[in-house]
Amino acid sequence: MKVIIAKFIVQHDQESTFLKLVNELGNASRAEAGNIEYTLHKKTDGPSTFCLIEKWKDQAAIDLHNSSPHFTTIVPQIGELAEVVIDVYEPI
């Protein structure tokens, strides 16, 4: 299993657009065969800061996800609205 933690610091006036895009991306991503979890969280003590926790069966599932039409269409739009930091983890 691979875990992706994506942190987003969203421009204050773009939060509703960001949430719409992430919701669309999440719905499509959760339908993928290799997806285990795809959950968005909002930081409790920071404005417009979000964390997306993704769990995938393996690297092949991530590669398929990263080449999907919903990913290649929506992710660039999200990148225009937020600072993004992505880390990938494996259980030990």
Number of C-alpha atoms within 10 A of each C-alpha: 14 17 21 18 17 16 21 21 18 23 15 12 10 14 17 11 14 21 15 12 15 19 14 14 18 19 12 15 21 17 11 15 12 19 19 16 16 19 13 17 11 14 12 9 7 9 13 18 19 20 19 19 15 21 23 21 15 14 13 11 17 20 10 13 20 14 11 14 10 16 18 12 12 14 14 10 15 21 13 13 18 20 13 15 11 11 9 11 11 10 6 3
